[in-house]
Amino acid sequence: MKAIKCYAWALIMALTTAVFTACNDDPEPTPNPGPTQKAHFDLWVAVGEEGGMGSTAALLVKSTQSLDAQTQLDFKGSGVDVTKKLYQETIIRGKYYYQIPQEKDRFGKYQIVDAGGTHQIAIVKEVSFKKNTLKDRRYTHAWINDHTLVLIGSNGKSDKILWIKIDTENMTILGEGELDLPAPPDKDKFNTSGIANYRDGKILYAFVYNNERSYFQLAFINAADMKTEKVVKETRAEFMAGTAYGELLQHKSFFTPNGDYYLACNSVNAGAKSNTQQHGALLRIKKGATEFDKSYRGYNHPKGKIVTADCLSSTKALLYIQDPEHTGAKGWGADYNCYYAILDLTTDQLTEIQYNGTNLPFSSGTFSQRSLVLGNKAYIGVNPKDAPTCIYIYDIPSGQVTKGMTIAKGYHFERIVGIEE
């Protein structure tokens, strides 16, 4: 069966009008399936302060058919304010957003639609929780097929990991329960979400204990009955790059076209004054395997925290890295201490992305997803210190970079989303 959650290949072409097709439960991964649907981009921005992960900033969303033109996108008097209803920590598939909304007691299916020239949120359908209740924004997810979604997260005490299986076509709960996982040590707790993905009838669920800083674990779960078949321990990194919010906002894992699974991980730096001071690693589970590949540890660099990871090809990944020493920033806080680079999965060579012979500007913001891979293009949003926020377009086959749309001043650029029409 094909890996369901493959960000790089889930969306297909982005030209003047972007088109893409979602990954399906097919026998083998298809690197470049043909375009089947028209699509557009939704751009999310925050007002007043950076958004994401607990921020109270107002969130605006605006749709555009293309990001390639060197025009400026302004949200004044346009777009839709989603603040009172939606979080930007959301699940996206096809035409829809799926999430636990601001009401917190339900799971919903939503669209941002054009209603006579103005955009608004359309509530397609919401379903109330039954027995299991998950925390808003603090859960992970895996698509079993185009219409079956599994949510996974901890209970209120974080001493159990719960699951809810949902039919997203009819928005009904198909089943729910508790995962059979090794219990946390005394006085410890599970992380709130972990990272979940689906491949070959199994959910690959990575989790960690809150106080344990020497290893994390990954469970292979039968998606049909949600029974744990195997749990493996990984000691080459302390935790996954996402433990609390899953991949509702940021891409932390990917499948390559040949079916290999890569998981971004981090460890706290020796002598660090804060747990946010980390260095990264990229670990792999080869297609068909139920163990991490001990012969491979990617991103063997002594510094730099992996914030997001996207697949560009079978041998290349796009990383967003926080490293104040490399960028010359004041520290690990809200400074311009992040940059984009391409990691060669074969040689482990790390190369910063350049435009006109110069590295892309450094960015601020570690709670965002400003990169999106569509077919043969990667769209990369950069918010420089002394220049307008800009989207660069990286052509994957040629390596050429062009400059695209800019964002008007006064907004914090949060994420790029591809939506079917």
C-alpha positions in Angstrom: 0.0 0.0 0.0 1.1 3.5 -0.6 2.1 5.8 2.2 -0.8 8.1 2.7 0.9 11.1 4.3 3.6 12.1 1.8 3.7 15.9 1.7 6.0 16.2 -1.2 4.0 14.0 -3.5 0.5 14.7 -2.2 0.2 17.9 -4.2 1.0 17.9 -7.8 1.6 20.8 -10.1 1.8 24.5 -9.4 1.8 26.7 -12.5 -0.2 29.8 -13.2 -3.1 27.8 -11.8 -1.8 25.2 -9.3 -3.1 21.6 -9.7 -2.5 18.6 -7.5 -3.7 15.2 -6.5 -3.8 13.6 -3.1 -1.9 10.4 -2.2 -4.2 7.4 -2.3 -4.0 3.9 -0.9 -2.2 2.6 -4.0 0.1 -0.4 -4.4 3.3 1.7 -4.9 4.2 5.4 -4.4 4.0 7.4 -7.6 6.5 10.3 -7.6 4.6 12.5 -10.1 1.1 11.4 -10.7 -0.8 13.5 -13.3 -2.8 16.5 -12.4 -6.4 15.8 -11.6 -7.8 18.9 -9.8 -7.4 22.7 -10.0 -6.1 24.3 -6.9 -5.3 27.5 -5.2 -3.1 28.7 -2.3 -4.4 29.9 1.0 -1.9 32.2 2.8 -2.2 32.6 6.6 -0.9 35.6 8.4 -1.0 36.8 12.0 -1.7 40.4 13.2 0.0 42.0 16.1 2.3 39.2 17.0 3.5 35.9 15.6 0.9 33.1 15.6 1.0 29.4 16.3 1.3 27.2 19.3 -0.7 29.1 21.9 -0.5 32.6 20.4 -3.6 34.8 20.7 -2.8 36.8 17.6 -5.6 37.5 15.1 -5.4 35.2 12.1 -6.3 36.2 8.5 -6.5 33.9 5.5 -6.4 35.0 1.9 -6.6 32.9 -1.3 -4.6 33.4 -4.5 -4.3 31.4 -7.7 -0.5 31.9 -8.0 2.5 32.8 -6.0 4.9 33.2 -8.9 4.1 36.8 -9.9 6.2 39.6 -8.3 3.2 41.3 -6.8 2.3 42.3 -3.3 -0.4 40.6 -1.3 -2.3 42.9 1.1 -4.9 41.6 3.6 -6.3 45.0 4.3 -10.1 44.9 3.5 -9.8 41.4 2.2 -9.3 37.9 3.3 -11.2 36.3 6.2 -10.6 36.6 9.9 -10.7 33.1 11.2 -9.6 33.9 14.8 -12.9 33.2 16.6 -13.5 29.8 15.0 -10.3 28.1 13.6 -6.7 27.5 14.6 -3.9 27.4 12.1 -2.9 24.1 13.7 -5.1 22.1 11.3 -5.4 19.1 9.1 -5.6 19.8 5.4 -6.8 17.4 2.7 -8.4 18.1 -0.7 -10.8 21.0 -0.4 -11.1 21.0 3.4 -9.6 21.9 6.7 -10.2 19.5 9.6 -9.6 20.3 13.2 -10.9 20.7 16.8 -12.1 24.3 16.6 -12.3 27.0 19.2 -15.3 25.4 20.8 -13.0 22.5 21.8 -15.8 19.9 22.3 -16.1 18.7 18.7 -14.3 17.9 15.5 -15.1 19.8 12.3 -14.8 19.9 8.6 -14.4 23.4 7.1 -13.9 25.4 3.9 -12.8 29.0 3.3 -15.1 30.0 0.4 -15.7 33.0 -1.8 -19.2 34.3 -1.0 -19.9 37.1 -3.5 -16.4 38.5 -3.6 -15.7 38.2 0.2 -14.3 35.1 1.8 -15.8 33.4 4.8 -15.6 30.1 6.8 -18.1 27.5 5.7 -18.9 24.8 8.3 -19.3 21.6 6.3 -20.1 19.5 9.3 -19.1 19.1 12.9 -19.3 16.0 15.1 -19.3 16.0 18.9 -16.9 13.8 20.8 -18.3 10.7 22.3 -16.2 8.9 24.9 -12.7 10.2 24.1 -12.0 13.9 24.1 -8.7 15.3 22.7 -7.1 18.7 23.5 -7.4 21.4 20.8 -4.2 21.7 18.8 -2.5 18.9 20.8 -3.0 15.8 18.8 -1.5 14.1 15.8 -3.2 12.4 12.8 -2.8 9.8 10.1 -4.9 9.3 7.0 -5.8 5.6 6.4 -7.4 6.4 3.0 -9.1 9.4 1.4 -12.0 9.4 3.9 -10.7 7.7 7.0 -8.8 9.8 9.5 -7.2 8.7 12.8 -6.6 11.2 15.6 -4.2 10.4 18.4 -3.4 12.3 21.6 -3.1 12.0 25.3 -5.9 12.2 27.8 -6.2 14.9 30.5 -3.7 13.4 32.8 -1.4 12.3 30.0 -1.2 8.8 31.4 -2.9 7.3 28.4 -2.8 7.8 24.6 -6.3 7.9 23.1 -7.4 7.4 19.5 -10.5 8.4 17.5 -11.2 7.1 14.0 -13.4 9.3 11.8 -15.2 8.9 8.5 -14.5 12.4 7.1 -17.0 12.0 4.2 -20.0 11.6 6.5 -18.2 13.1 9.6 -19.1 10.2 11.8 -17.0 8.6 14.5 -16.1 5.0 13.4 -14.4 3.9 16.6 -12.3 5.1 19.6 -10.1 3.6 22.3 -6.7 3.6 24.0 -3.4 2.6 22.5 -1.6 -0.3 24.1 1.8 1.3 24.7 4.6 0.9 27.3 3.5 2.9 30.3 5.6 5.9 31.4 8.0 5.4 34.3 6.9 6.5 37.7 5.8 10.1 38.0 6.3 10.6 34.2 3.7 11.2 31.5 3.2 10.7 27.8 3.8 13.6 25.4 0.5 15.2 24.3 0.6 14.1 20.7 3.7 12.6 19.1 3.9 12.0 15.3 1.7 9.6 13.3 2.0 8.4 9.7 0.4 5.5 7.7 2.1 2.9 5.6 1.2 -0.6 4.4 -1.7 -1.1 6.8 0.2 0.2 9.8 0.2 3.4 11.7 3.8 4.4 12.6 3.4 6.3 15.9 6.4 8.0 17.5 6.0 9.0 21.1 8.1 10.1 24.1 7.8 10.5 27.8 7.8 14.1 29.1 10.8 13.7 31.4 12.8 11.1 29.6 15.7 12.7 27.7 17.6 9.7 26.4 15.3 8.0 23.9 11.9 7.9 22.2 9.8 5.1 20.9 7.9 4.2 17.8 4.9 1.8 17.7 3.7 -0.1 14.7 -0.1 -0.2 15.0 -2.5 -2.3 12.9 -4.8 0.4 11.4 -7.7 -2.1 11.1 -8.1 -2.8 14.8 -5.7 -0.3 16.3 -3.7 -2.9 18.2 0.0 -2.3 18.8 2.1 -5.0 17.0 5.6 -3.8 17.8 7.4 -1.0 19.7 11.0 0.0 19.0 13.3 2.2 21.0 15.5 4.8 19.4 18.5 6.2 21.4 20.3 8.2 18.7 18.1 11.2 19.3 16.2 12.3 22.4 12.8 13.1 20.9 11.0 13.7 17.6 11.1 17.2 16.3 7.4 17.4 17.2 6.0 16.1 20.5 3.2 18.3 21.5 1.3 19.5 18.4 1.8 16.6 15.9 2.0 17.9 12.4 -1.0 20.1 12.6 1.1 23.1 11.7 4.6 21.9 10.8 6.0 19.1 8.6 8.2 16.9 10.7 8.4 13.8 8.6 8.0 12.5 5.1 8.0 9.5 2.8 10.3 9.5 -0.2 8.9 8.3 -3.6 10.4 4.8 -3.0 8.5 4.5 0.3 11.3 5.1 2.8 10.1 7.0 5.9 12.2 9.9 7.4 11.5 11.4 10.8 13.1 14.7 12.0 14.4 14.5 15.5 16.3 16.8 18.0 18.3 16.6 21.2 19.1 19.2 23.7 22.6 20.7 23.4 25.1 19.8 26.1 25.2 22.6 28.7 22.2 24.3 27.2 20.5 27.0 29.4 17.1 26.1 27.8 15.5 23.0 26.3 14.8 25.0 23.2 18.6 25.0 22.4 18.8 21.8 20.3 20.6 20.0 17.5 18.9 17.9 14.9 19.0 14.5 13.3 17.1 12.8 10.5 16.3 9.1 11.1 15.0 6.5 8.5 12.8 3.4 8.4 13.2 1.8 5.0 10.2 0.6 3.0 8.9 -2.7 4.5 11.0 -2.5 7.6 9.8 -2.4 11.2 13.1 -1.0 12.7 15.0 2.2 12.3 17.8 1.9 9.8 20.9 1.8 12.1 23.2 2.4 9.1 21.7 5.8 8.5 21.6 9.0 10.6 21.1 12.1 8.5 21.9 15.7 9.3 25.2 14.9 11.0 25.9 18.5 11.8 27.0 19.6 15.3 24.5 22.4 15.6 21.1 23.5 14.4 17.6 22.5 15.4 15.4 21.0 12.6 12.2 23.0 12.7 10.5 21.6 9.5 11.3 19.0 6.9 9.9 18.5 3.4 10.7 15.9 0.8 11.9 17.4 -2.5 12.9 14.1 -4.3 14.1 10.6 -3.5 17.5 12.1 -2.5 16.8 15.6 -1.4 15.0 17.2 1.6 14.2 20.8 2.4 15.0 21.8 6.0 14.1 24.9 8.0 16.8 25.1 10.7 17.1 27.3 13.8 20.8 28.1 14.5 21.6 31.5 16.0 25.4 30.8 15.8 25.1 30.3 12.0 22.9 33.3 11.4 24.6 35.6 13.8 21.4 36.2 15.8 21.3 37.4 19.4 20.1 34.0 20.6 17.4 31.3 20.5 14.5 33.6 21.1 12.4 35.6 18.6 15.3 36.8 16.5 16.3 36.2 12.9 18.0 32.8 13.7 16.5 30.4 11.1 17.4 29.5 7.5 16.4 27.2 4.7 18.8 24.6 3.3 18.7 21.4 1.2 20.0 18.2 2.7 21.3 15.5 0.3 19.9 12.3 1.8 22.7 10.3 0.2 25.8 12.3 1.0 24.5 14.4 4.0 25.7 17.6 2.3 23.8 20.6 3.5 23.5 23.5 1.0 21.8 26.8 1.7 19.3 28.0 -1.0 20.5 30.9 -3.1 18.8 33.5 -5.2 21.0 35.4 -7.7 24.1 34.0 -6.2 23.3 35.0 -2.6 21.9 32.9 0.2 18.2 33.5 1.1 17.8 35.9 4.0 17.6 34.6 7.5 14.1 34.4 9.0 12.4 34.6 12.4 9.6 32.3 13.6 9.8 28.7 14.6 6.1 28.1 14.9 5.2 28.4 11.2 5.1 26.4 8.0 6.1 28.8 5.2 7.3 26.1 2.8 5.2 24.0 0.5 6.2 21.4 -2.1 4.0 21.1 -5.1 5.1 18.7 -7.8 8.4 20.0 -9.2 8.4 23.3 -7.2 9.0 24.3 -3.6 7.5 27.5 -2.4 9.6 29.0 0.4 8.5 32.0 2.5 11.2 34.2 4.0 10.6 37.1 6.4 13.9 39.0 6.4 14.8 41.6 9.0 15.3 44.6 6.6 13.2 43.6 3.6 9.6 42.7 2.7 8.4 39.2 3.5 8.8 37.3 0.2 8.1 33.9 -1.4 10.9 32.3 -3.4 10.2 29.4 -5.9 12.7 26.6 -6.0 12.6 24.5 -9.2 13.5 21.0 -8.0 14.8 19.5 -11.2 17.1 22.4 -12.2 17.8 24.0 -8.8 16.9 27.4 -10.2 15.3 29.9 -7.8 13.0 32.7 -8.8 11.4 35.5 -6.7 7.6 35.5 -6.3 5.0 37.3 -4.3 5.7 39.6 -1.4 3.5 40.2 1.7 2.5 43.7 2.7 4.0 45.1 5.9 2.1 44.7 9.2 1.6 41.0 9.0 3.4 37.9 10.3 3.5 35.3 7.5 2.6 32.0 9.1 1.9 29.3 6.5 1.3 28.4 2.9 -1.5 25.9 2.1 -2.6 24.2 -1.1 -6.3 23.7 -1.4 -8.2 21.8 -4.1 -11.0 23.7 -5.9 
